[in-house]
Amino acid sequence: MSSEPQPKQAARVVGLDVARGALMAYIVIVIHGVFWLGLLPQPWSTVLLFEMPPIFAITGAAFFYAERGKALTIGSYAMYIARRFLRILAPYFGYVLVAAGIVLALNISRDPGGALWSWLNPNTRGTGHTTLMLSWHLWFVPPFLAVTALLPFLTRIPVPRLPLWVWAFVGGAIAYAAALLDPTHYDWQTIAFYALWAVFGFGLAAAPGRYGVRSFALILVLSLAAMAALYVWMPGATLNMQTNKFPPNIMFYAFSCAWMAVLLIAGMSLSDAFVEKLASSPLLKPFISSGYSIYLWQGLGYSAAAYFLRPMEVSPWLIWPVAIALTVVLGLIASPLERLRIPRKR
């Protein structure tokens, strides 16, 4: 057990909100600015692609706080799915209906029925009926739905208490096996990969003091060593994480472990007072309260900025802040859909 003092439960929940909001801001502002607008060259820029494993780890930790101690029955699971899927799909449907309307209005698609179905189906998310960056980010929705559905079962599997480095190797073996068993099926490989991180987040929340800085530092060293070994000995290995991410492979797993170790070590150095200060920051608040909506509407925010400014040969560095501003405004306008809830029984 770590000798470090454990933070109060409330502070940890605030910390989750801050971490989620910061990651959403990072994705919208940095990741999609860099990759959608080509602000930095690849492959060097791909070192920034660490955002998704922490997002799923936060999902797992949030599941622990929301669902711990609840019995798993057919009725409780059905209600859980209804509540969670409403929170994910209501904002999604709001966005894709607008996106479908845009491609039809611009005559990008002349098949209203096909366009509408393609956008409403999270598995196709506008394929064949899209333009610019309207659908580039929606790949996230299907694995997020799947991992959400699996969490009540995965988190009830009894696991032995082992050193963190052992669990890291177990996770790597699972990620590698998922790619070997179905190397051409993107969705299942992606679901398996991110389910690992959600379960990891659940485990951290369930035993917050179990692993300390030394454990995470060891993971960092081992992960970097694993990346070097894979690059030297694995045929076709690349350090371009954009290639490794879609679908996530063993190199991306080692890369993610390294970054997760860095982020957790950094997070453990933050005081509760500083976390509370971040939670009340006006710059971060929109991403904390409406991060998922902002994430969805960045497709239109970036597309609109590019559509109107690129023909005028405006620099991508100037398109970038316009895209961010449009994204935040659109996300906040649409955010009431994110807060739809099914009332709980009293």
N, C-alpha and C positions, 0 to 999 in steps of 0.2 A: 504493500500500500504506500501511496505517496505521503510524505510528511507535510506536504504543503496544505495550508488551510483551505477547506472547501468553501466556496462562496455560498451565500444564501440562495435558496431555491428561486426566490423572486428575481434576484440579480441575474441568475442564469437564464431565466425566461426573457428578461429584458435583453440580455446578451444575445439570445437567439434572434430576437427582432432586429437588433442592430446589425448582426452578422448577415441576416437575410437581406436587409435593406442595403447594406454596403455592397453585397454581391450583385444585387439587381442593378444598382447604380454602376458598378464596375462593368457589367455585361453591356448595358445600354450605352454607356458613355465611352468606355475604353475598347472592349472587345469588338463591338460592331462598328464603332468608328474606325478602328484599325483595319478590320478585315472587310467590311462592306464598302468602305470608301478608299481602301488601299493606302492608308496613311503611312504605314511602315512596310518595308519589304519582308517577304518570307524567304527563308524559314526562320530568320531571327525573331520575328514577331511572334512565332508560335510558342515561345517560352511563356507567353502570357495566358495560354489556354488552360488555366487551372480551375476555372470557375464552377464547372458542373458537379464534380464530386463533392465539394463543400455544400452545394445547394441540396443535394440528396442526403448528405449527412445531417443537415439541419432539418430536413423533412423527417428523418428517422428520430431525431431528438425531440422534435415537436410532437411526434406521435407518442413518444413515451410520456410526456407531460399531459397530453390530452386523454390518452386511453389507458394508462396504467391502472391496474386493479379491476378493470372491467371484464366481466365474463364474456367469453366468445360463444354466442349462440347464433342460430340461423337468423333470428329476428334482429339481434344486435348488429350482426354483420351487414344485414340488408340496410339497416338504418345508417350505419357507418358509411357504406358505399353511396347511399343516396345523398347524405350530407356532403361528403368529400367530392363526389362527382359533380354536384351542383356548383360547388365553389370553383371547380376547375373548368367545367364546360359552359356555364352561363356566360362568363367573360369571353371564353373562346368563341362561342356562337355569336355573341355580339360583334366581335371583331370580324369574323369571317363573312358574316352577312354584308357588312360594309365593303369588305374586300371584293366579294363576288359582285356587288353592285357596281364597283369601280371598273372592274375588267369588262363588265357588260356595257357600261356607259361609254367606255373608251373604244368599244368594238374590238377589244383584244380577244374576246370570246363571243361567238354568235350563237351559242348553244345555252340558253338560260337554264334549262333543266340539268344539263351535264355540269355546267359551272357551279350551280348551287349545290348539287350533290357532292361534287369534288371538294368543295370548300367545307361543307358541313361534316364530312367524314374525316376525322382526325388522322386516319391512316393514309389518305390521299392528299389532304390539306392543300387543295387548289391545283394539283398537278394537271397540266394541260390547259389551265385556265388562269394563269397568273402572269405577272410582269414585275420587273425590277426586283425589289426586296420584300414584296408583300408577304411571301410565305417562307422565306429562308430560315426563320427562327422557329417555325412551328413544329419542327422535328421533335422538339422537347416534349410536346403534349402527350403522344402515345406512351413513351416509356414512363412518364410521370404518372399517368393514369394506371398503368400496369403495376408499377412499384407501390403506389398507394393501395391498390387492391390486394397486393401480396403481403403487405406489412403485418396485418394481424396474425398471419400464419407464420411468417418467417421469424417474428420476434418471440414466438412461443416455443421455438426449438431449443431444447436444453443444450447449453454449451459448457464445456469445462473451462476452468479458470487457467489460462495459459499466458505466457509472456506475449507482449504485443508483437514482437518480431515473428513469433510463430503464427499468429493470426494473419500477419501480413503475407507470409508465404502461403498460407491456406487460401487467402483471397486471390493471390496471384495464380495459384493452381486452378481455381475455379474460373477465373477470367480467361486463362489460356485454354482450358477444356471447352469453354463455351464457344470459343472461336474454332476449335478443332472439330467439334461435333456438328456445327452448322456454319461453316465459314462464309457462306454466301447469303445467309439470312440476317440482314442488318438488324431488324427489330429485336429478335430474341437475344442476340449477342449484346445489344445495347441495354436491354432490360436486365439481363443477368449482371452486367457490369455495374449499373447504377443501383441495383438492389443491394449489392455488397456494401456500397457506401451508405445507404439508408440504414442497413442493419448495424453498421459501424457507429453511425450517429446515435442510434438507439442505445447501443452498448455504452457509449460515453456518457449519455444522460443518466443511464441506470446506475453507473458506478463512476461518478465524476472524479474521484480521487485515486482511482486504481492505477492510472498511468501518469507519470510525471514527465518533466523535461528530459530526463535521461532516456526514457523509453522512446520519446519522439525524436530525440537527437540520433539515437541508434537507427531508427527507421530512415531518417534522412541519409545517413551514411550508407546504409545497405541499399537504399533505392538508387542513389547515384551510382554505386558500384554495379548494381544490376543493369542500369541503363548503359553503362560503358560496356559491360559484358555482352549484352544483347546487340549492341551496335557492332561490336567486333565479330561475334560468332553467329548471329542469326541471319540467315540469307534474306536479302531484301530489306534489312532493317534501315530505318531512317530516323533522323532526329527532328523531322518536320512533324510537329504534333497535330497539325491540321489533317495530315494524312493518317496519323495514328488514331485520331479521335473518331473518325467516321468510317467504319465502326471502331469502337475502342478496343485496342489490342493490348498485348502484354507490355509493350513499350509504354503505352499511354498509362497503363496501370502503375508501372514503376514511377513514371513522371508524376502522376497524381499523388502517389504515396509521399514522394519527396516534398511536393508543395503542401500537402495536408500537414505534414510534420512541421514545416516552417510556419504555417498559419496557426497551428495549435500552440506552438511555442510562443509566437507573438501574442496570441490571445491570452495566454496565461500571465503575461506581463502587464496586462491592462488592469487598472484598479476599478472597483465597482463605481466609484465617483466619476471616472472618465467615461465608462460605459453609459452611465446615466446622462452625462453631458452630450454624448453622441446621440442618444435616443431623442433628445430634445432639440437637436440641431435643425434649423429650418431647411438646410440643404439636404439633409438625409431623410427628414420626415416624410416627404412624398413617396420615397422608395420604401419606407417602412410600412406606411399605411396602404399604399396602392401599388406596390411593386409588381405584382403579377399583371395588373392592367397596363402599367407602363411597359412592361416586357412585351405584351401582345401588340400594343399599338405602335411600338417602334418600327414595325414593318411598314406602316403607313407614314409615320413621321420621317423616316429615312428616305422612303420612296418619293414622297412629295417634295422633299428638299432637293433630291437628285433630279427629279423630273423637271422642275422649274428652273433650277440654277445651272445644271450641266450644259444646257444649250447656250447659255450666256458665257460659257467657259470660266465659270467661277471656280476658284481653287477648292479642292476637296477639304482643305483646312478651314475654309470659310463656310462650306456646306455643312460641315460637322456641327458647329454650335446651333445652326438653324434646325438641323435634324433633331438634335437633343431637345431644343425648346419645343418644337412641334410634338415630339414624342411625349414629353411630360404633360403638356397641356391636354393632348388627346387622351392620355391615360387617366388623368384626373377627372376629365369629363365622363369617361366610361366607367370609372371606379365603383359607382353604386352597384353594378352587376357583380362585383367581387365580394360584396357584403350581403348578398342574398343568403338567407339561412332557412333551414327547416326547423321549426320550433321544437324544442326538446319537451318530452313528456314530463309533467311535474309529479 
